[in-house]
Amino acid sequence: MKTFVLGLLFLTSVVARKGFGPTEQEWGFVQVRAGAKMFWWLHQTSANVSSYTDRPLVIWLQGGPGSSSTGYGNFAELGPLDADLNPRNTSWINEYNVLFVDNPVGTGYSHVDESKYFATNNMQIASDFVVFLKGFYEAVPDLKKTPLYIFSESYGGKMTADIALQVDAAIKSGSLDANLIGVGLGDSWISPVDSVLSWGPYLLSVGAIDQNQYERLQKTAEEAKKAIEDGRYSAATDLFHQGLTLIEVTTANIDVYNILTIVSSNWNLKNKLIMSVNDDVDDKISVIMNNQVKEALGLDVNWGDQSDGVADALHEDFMKPVIEAVESLLNNTNIQVAIYNGQLDLIVDTPGQMQWLDNLKFSGSKDWKNAERKTIAVNEIVEGYYKKVGNLAMYWVDRAGHMVPRDNPAAMSFILQDMTNGSWTNN
């Protein structure tokens, strides 16, 4: 094992190692600031190519904030193995190089020396990520010219909007040698107020609440909106949690990540849910990461120990929108911006997404609302719909909740191919 010290960068990397699982892998840490180290885990593609660098590099960023890409994204959604350590036929590794990054610092294996080093806002997260990418490319220089895409989920999408802007600026200034082509913002926390305001109408429309419960939920949502308008973002975050608690009570704990998930009636507010499917998966992943993976990768840090601290540090920033960052990507860069959303997601439901998306201010605004919406068809099965204008695309995904790669891998594969095939057009 080699150790490289480059200013604030601390890298440990040996090319093409056997880590944990069937793929060729590389992994390491980058010190993005004093007292803050970020962990990355690269899985080289298993596609039949002469060199792994022939296929694009796709970064996956989880949400939370504080949820781990190397853990949940990897084993629950799109990595080569599932949470039972069985091969996943729909793994993104089959076609792409996938880089899981535990972001922000404190997430997963990433860690800080003291709580004062946690990121407290989106701009700091983005700045850290630029430093991370510089360190990553120092460790794996072969991928510098490879087309780069950043795909994300939930709060990961919020982070990705500002990350892409800062990465683009660093590339243009010559301080970062990379080839960022596009970003995928999946069920993303771009406009928190639009999501919260749409919970009530969504639940009422599917029969999950009655009119009285709807009015109670809307009252809380309007209070959150007012708090945001007044700049009381911490209070808005508290009201967000109050809204979720109200949904739990009124719906007997409907799964906010997929409203069709079967949940047990044996629950109470104190203990939340005795055991849901997601809880079971989370527990399995925690065991894997703090035992087999930790040992195989030779790590000396525990996975997930600081996740709560990550969320706490971003409490004030949580409800702040990043709509302007998306508009800047569309107006000031050539980066492809793909929005995709599962129709069964509640916490970031599609009606809320469309509210901010249809009001974006960019060069294609006049054409956007009237642009033709086309069908996502895979093997003659309708998997959703999409439309494009300029460097913006929206994909509506059928039969999927918050975790689109897990719930509808066929539609997700369509989106990935549509973005990475080198012929991004409105067709």
N, C-alpha and C positions, 0 to 999 in steps of 0.2 A: 504494500500500500504506500502510495506517495502522498506527501503533504505539500501543498503549494501555498505560500504566503504572499499575497499581492495586496499591499496596503491593508484595507479593511476586509479583504477577501480571504476566507479560510476554506480551502477546497480539499476534499479527499476523493480521489477518483482513480479507478483502474479500468481501462477500456474493455468493453465486452466481457463483463463478468457473469458468472452464474450466481444469481441472487436467490430469489424465492419464486418458484414457478418455472414454466417451460421456456421462457424467452431469454434472449441475450439482453443483459441489463447493465446499466450504470447508475450510480447514485452518489450522493454526497451532500455536503452542507456549504452554504455561502453565508459568510458573515456580512449582512447588509448594513448594519450599524454596530457601533460598540454595544456589546451586551445583547445582540439580537442575531440569531442564526436561522436561516431558512433551509429546509430539507427538500431535496428533489429526488425523484426515482424515475428513470427513463427505461421504457420497454421498447426495444427495437422491434420493428415490424417482422412478422413471420411471412409476409408476402414473398412470392417467388420472383425476386429481383436480384440483379447482379450485385447491388450494394444497398444497404438499408437507407442510405442517403438519397436513393432514387425516389423514395416516397416522402410525402410531406410530414412535417413535425406538427403534431397537435398537442397543445397544452390543455390540460383539464383543471379547472378551478372550481372547487366546491363552494357551497354557501355557508350559512350559519348566521353570522360569522363565527368561525371556530370549528366548522366541520372539516374533516380531513379528506383531501383528494387521494392521498396514498392509501387510505383505509376505505372510506365509504365509496368514493367514486370508483376506485379500483375493484373492490370485491363485491359491491352491491350493484354496480351499474354497467361498467364497460371494460374492465380488465380481463386478462386471460383466464382467471379463475373466479368462481363465485364464492359466496361466504361459506359454502360447504366444501370448498376446495375442489370442486368439479370443473372441468373445462367449460368455458362459455363459448358456444358456437358463434355468437354475435359480437364477440370482442372486437373493439376498434383496432386492436393489434394486428388483426388479420390483413388490414389494408394500410395502416398508418403507424408511424412511430408516435408513441404516446408518452408524454412527459407529465407525470403527476407531481404537483407542487403543493406542499403544505403551507398555505398562505391565508392570512397574514402570519407574521411571526407569533409563535405560541400555539399554533394549530398543529395537531398531529405530532410528528417528531420535531418540528420546528420549535424553537424555545428561546426564551429570554432569561437573562441572568437575574433580573429584578422586574417587578411589575411596572416600573417607570419606563421600561423599554417597549411595552406594548404599543402598537399603532393606535392612534386615537381618531384618525379621520382618513377619508378615502385618498386624499392627496398624498399622505405619508405612505399609505399602502402602495400606491402607484410608484412613488419614488423608490421604495424598498425593492419593488419588483424590477425596476430598471437595473438596479445594482445587482440583483439576483441574476438577471439574464446575462449581464456582462461576465459574472462569475461562471455561470453555466457554460457559456460559449468558450471560456478559457479552458474548461475541463473537457468539452466535447467540440473542438473547433471544426470538425468535419461537417457539422450541421449549420454553420453560419450562413451558407448560401441556400440552404434548403427552404422551400416555402413554409412559412410559419403561420399557424392558425391558433387562436386562443378560443376555446370553447368553455362555457361556464354554465352554472346553474344557480338560480336563486340570488342570494347575496353575492355570489361569485360574479354574476352579471353586472351588478353595481360596481364591483371592484374593477372588472374588465373594461368598462367604459373609460374610466380615467387611466387605467394601465395602458390601454391602447394609445391614448393621446400622448402620454409621456414617452412611450416606446417609439412612437412615430417621430416625436420631436428629437429624441436622442439619435435616431437613425439619420434624420435630416441634418443634424449638427455634426455628424461624424463621430460621436462619442460611443455609439453602439453599432456593431456590425451584425445586422440581422435582416431578415426578409419577411416582414409581417405583411400578410396578404389579406387576412380577414378575421373577424370575430363572430362567434356564435353566442348569443345572449338567450339562454334557455330559462323560461319561467322566471324572469329576472326582476329584481327589486329596484327597478329604475325610477318609478314614481310611487312611493309608498302610499301617499294619500289616495291615489286612484284605486289602488288595490283595496285598501281598507274601506273606502266608500262603496265599493262594488260587492263586498261580502254579503250584505243584507239582500240586495236584489237577486244575487245569484242563488242564495239559499232559499229565498222565497219562491223563485221560479222553478226549483226542482222539488219543492214540497218538503224541505228539511226543517222549515220554521213556519209559524203562522204570522198573521199580520201584527199581532201584539208583540211577538218576539222580534219581528223585523223592526218595528219602531224603536224598541229598546236598543237594538244593535246599531241602528242608524244614529241614534242620539250619541252613542259613544264615538261613532265614526266622525260625526260632525264636530264633536269636541276635539278630536285628534286633528281634524282639518284646521280648526281655529287655532290650536296650539302651534301648528306649523306656520300658519300665517303670521302669528305673533312672534315667531322665532323661539318658541319654547319647545325645543326639540326633545329635550329629556322628558318633559311631560308628555309629549306626543308618543314617545316610545312606551311610557307607562300605560297610556291609553290603548296603544296597540295590543299590549298584553292583556289589558282588561277586556278588549274585544274578543280575543281568543278564548279567554276564560268564559265569557258569556256564551260563545258558540259551543264550548264543551258542555255547559250546563243545559242549554236549550235543545241540543241535538243528541244528547247522551253520547258525547265524544265522537262525533263524526270525524273521520280522518281528513284533516285539512289538506293533506298532500294528494289524496285521491278519494273523492267522495263515494266511490263505489266499493272501497275496501270494507270487507266484513269485519266488524268490531264486536267485542264482547260486551254484554250488558252488565257484566260483573265488574263494575268500576265505580269509583267515587272520586270526588274532586281532590281529596287529600292525596290519594295514591295514583291519581290520573287513571291509568288502565292497568289491570292486573298483568297482562302480557299481550301485546299486539305483535303482529308479524314483524313490523319494523323494529320493535324493541328486541325481538329475538335475533334479527339480523345484526343489529348494533352490538349486542352482547357477543355474538360469534366473532365479529370483526375485531372487537377489542381484545379477545383472547388470542386471535391469530397475530395481531400486530404486536402485542406485548410478550409474545412467546416465540412462535416459529419465525416470523419475519424479523423481529429484533435480533434473534440469534443468527439467522442466515446472513443478514446484512452487517453483522458485527457492530451494532449500535449500542451506545451506553446511556441512552435517554429513554424514558418511558413515553409511550405514545398516548396523547390525549390528556396528559396531566394538567395542561395549562389552558385547555379550551374554554372553560368558563371565564377565565381572565381575559381572553380575547374579546368575548362578547361584552363583558362589563366595560372594558376600555372604550368600546365603540357605542356605548349606550346613547351618548349625546348625538352621534353622527348617524345613527341607525335610520331615522325617518327622513333624512335629508335626500332630496331627489338628485338624480344625475342626468336629467333630460338634456340640459345644456351640453353636457359632455357628448351625448349621442349626436346632437345637432352639429357639434364641432367636428366629429368624425365624418359626418355626411358632407359638411360644407367645406372643410379644410384639409381633408385627406382623400386618398384613393382607396382606403381600406373598405373592404366589403363588410357590411353590417347586416347580419342575419338575426332576426328575432324569431324564436320558435316557442310555442306554448301548448301544453296539454289541455284538452278540453275538460278534463275531470279535476284539474287543480283548483283548489279554493283559495289558498293563501296568496297565490299570485294568479288570480283567475284571468281568463282571456278577455272578458268585458273590460276589466280594469286596464289591461295592457292596451287594448284598442283605444281607450280613452286618450292616453297620452300619445300613442303612436299616430293616430289620425290628426293630431294637432301639432305635430312636429313642424318646425320652421326650417325647411331646407329647399334646395333648388328644385326638387321634384314635388313639392307640396301640392301644387295645382293638379298634377297628374295622379297623385297617390290614391285619393279616394275613389277615383273612377277607373283605376287600372284594372285590367281583367284578372280575375281570380281563377287560377287553374287547379286541376286536380292532381294530388299526389297518388299515383297508382303504382302498386308494386305487385307483380304477378297477378294482374287483373283485379286486385283488391284495392278499394279506396282507403287510403291511410290518412288522408287529410287534404289540405288545400294550400296554395301559396300564390303570392304575387310579388312583383319586383318593379322598382322604379330606380334607375340609376344604380347607386351602390347600396341601396336598401332593399331588403327582402323580409317578408313575413310568412311564416309557416304555421298553419293551424294543424295540430296533430290530433287525430282521432284516437279514442281508446287509450288515452295516456293522462296521467296526472302530473305532478310536479317533477317526477323523475322520468323524463321522456326516454332516455337511452334504455332504461330498464323496462318501461311499460310498453313501448312500441319501437323496438329496434329496427323494424323494417322502414318506418318513416324516418327515423334518425339516420339510417344509412343513406336514404334518398337525400336528406339535407346535406350530409357530409360530402357525398359525391357531387351534388349540385354546386357546392362551394369550391371544391378542390379539383374539379376536372379541367380547370384552366379556361373555361368558356362561359364565365358568368355573364349572362345576358338577361333580357326581359322575357326570353322565350322559355 
